[in-house]
Amino acid sequence: MSTTVPEMYGSLVFNDRVMRDKLPKDIYKALRKTIDTNTHLELDVANAVAIAMKEWAVDNGATHFTHWFQPMTGVTAEKHDSFITPLEGGEVIMEFSGKELVKGEPDASSFPSGGLRATFEARGYTAWDPTSPAFIKDGTLYIPTAFCSYSGEALDKKTPLLRSMEALNREATKVLHILGNTEVNSVTTTVGPEQEYFLVEKETFQKRRDLVFTGRTLLGAMPPKGQEMEDHYFGTLKPKVAAFMHDLDEELWKLGIPAKTKHNEVAPSQHELAPVFDTTNVAVDHNQLTMDVMRKVAEKHGFVCLLHEKPFEGINGSGKHNNWSMITDTGINLLDPGKTPTENIQFLVFLMAVIKAVDKYADLMRLSVASAGNDHRLGANEAPPAIISIFLGDELTAVLDSIENDTFFGKQKNVQMEIGASVLPHFTKDTTDRNRTSPFAFTGNKFEFRSLGSSLSVSGPNVVLNTAVADALSDFYEVLKDTDPEKMDETVHELLKNTIKEHKRVVFNGNGYTDEWVAEAEKRGLYNYKSTPDVLPVFIQDKNVTLFTKHHIFTKSEIESRYEILLENYSKTIHIEAKTMLDMVSHQFMPALVKTMDELLTVATKKKDFDAALSSKAEKALLEKLSTAYDAIYDAMQVLEEDTLKAESMSDELELAKFYQATILEDMSKLRALADEAEKMIPKGILPYPDYADMLFYV
């Protein structure tokens, strides 16, 4: 008998339904209080929860547990311990205590710390996050945790996220109370991260050193067809891909991940999965888990799932869209304009808080999506530009104009779509079109931050967004807190009006891909950080340090450590790519080029022996081209090798990152262009690795 989706969903999650069933009422209430109000969890409660959690996990086939955390490596980490406790006589029992549940001790010295921890200072702690449910995967109970050093510094991506959620909750609740909405006790942020990815055959992947070592192809000429026919986007799913997606949905549903939408993306072999939104820290955990499950399910189907932002040159790369909103504990979406947005003062206040936050801290938002991989996408006509701006649409823009200018806003009437065929149903047209070129677009009741890279943890961008909006709300509270209730409407109107005037420069509803917008953005004074080394230093600028320390998101030393880690990660990434490229060109590509010339010479020589008159001008011309290409590629290799050695001798991290960006990447680009052009002259089968056509069109 097959299991239904409702029966399957969350079956491997220690969720609220399981807790109500397994825990004594007083323990359940105490745990629920901790989850709902962020209060401290007592050890006796933790002990009772641990016993119930262990029994449930063992009943579901688990033999081990792990504190699952998110260090600054960009991926998750886990150390597995069994539940067994040995007894005399060679027997064992299955035990799990509250102390084991709430605290773990992984080695902190081997994870990136940016100088916060010395190598000999090994102790670190993981602390249970009870707001994110535990789950079972591969026979192990996974307990979501935060990760900190012996002296309490955050060494992970979860701790700052939880801090930022608390900051926004605190400031948003204060503003709501000032506006008269005193029933609200808390505000949470919600996120729905859409995930793009590529699938390639596992056998093909294993033959490409660049994919194995770096996640992206460093060589490869485009085949005759790419994505120009636009026939892959939303196209029929191939049977093997559909089977993968079916199994992926089921595995995610078992883990309580609300996978909702799946489809082909623009590039060949590219796809997307979109979940229903969830509380931000849970959504972040779910997205990390989704990427892990994608890889494992892909392997079972003979695929490899590529999550690099730009695995193939010449076609679209992959990102993820961070759909962000704010919800009260009374069920109100604070970014829902309702039917009459001009009269929805609460909505307008929170909308303007977001606009102010994005304008004031656009540099941090750009920083939050910066990586070596994402630099290949941002600014190209496949992803939002590096310039951070907000799309509001015509109706909301008109609302703000009316507030700024004290003019009447005539509500736009509902318009029926007329498609021209009477058999088709009538439906109401949205008041605003979508804008796929905007990095931060309002989409009805949420904002879609579209600049994130596909491999990126969604934690960082949401830390920045939560904190920046909390800061704007804090400023609003200071303006409103001493206002006479009878004059509140007037004061709010002036607040909105002044905020619009000060920050409207960040609102742009046009085409973000044009050169005209780049010029216009410069006139408006908007940031345009084109690369990761350009933007990273903004992290340690005074205004941004003040933001994070004011709201207790990071200490100054935590900011400095993250800055060092990000610089180091960027340089290491490009260094590995450069070394891999040199290895592929010298040991694989150049021998294939020589073999092509040898075979051509052999054929030409045989022709001359048979009949001198048959020697071909085409053969001579092709040999000359191949020989010229060989020399040019060799020279370009020498330049890249020398510059890579030069980089290895540099010590200043910012100088090094800029050298990799300006020099090494340029060297690699020149070498690639030469190799890709020469590849077109190499007969099929001589290259020792699959070409683009093999990888993209034979899935």
Buried (B, 14 or more C-beta within 10 A) or exposed (E): EEEEEEEBBBBBBBBBEBBEEBBEEEBBEBBBBBBEEBEEBEEEBBBBBBBBBBEBBBEBEBBBBBBBBBBBBBEBBBBBBBBEEEEEEEEEEBEBBBEBBBBBEBEBBEBBBBEBBEEEBBEBBBBBBBBBBBBBBEEBBBBBBBBBBEEEBBBBBBBBBBBBBBBBBBBBBBBBBBBEBEEBBBBBBBBBBBBBBBBBBEEBBEBBBBBEBBBBBBBBBBBEEBBEEEEBBEEEBEEBBEBBBBBBBBBBBBBBBBBEEBEBBBBBBBBBBBBEBBBBBBBBBBBBBBBBBBBEBBEEBBBBBBBBBBBBBBBBBBBBBBBBBBBBBEEBBBBBBEEEBBEBBBBBBBBBBBBBBBBBBBBBBBBBBBBBBBBBBBBBEBBBBBBBBBBBBEBBBBBBEBBBEEEEBEBEEEEEEEEEEEEEEEEEEBBBEEBBBBBBBBBBBBBBBBBBBBBBBBBBBBBBBBBBBBBBBBBBBEBBEEBEEEEBEEBBBEBBBEBBEEBBBBBBBBBBBEEEBBEBBEEBEBBBBBBBBBBBBBBBEEEBBEBBBEBBBBBEEBBBBBBBBBBBBBBBBBBEBBBBBBBBBBEBBBBBBEBBBEEBEEEBEEBEEEEEEEEEEEBEEBBEEBEEBBEBBBEBBEBBBEBBEEBEEBEEBBBBBBBBBEBBBEBBEBBBEBBBBBBEBBEEEBBBBBBBBBBBEEB
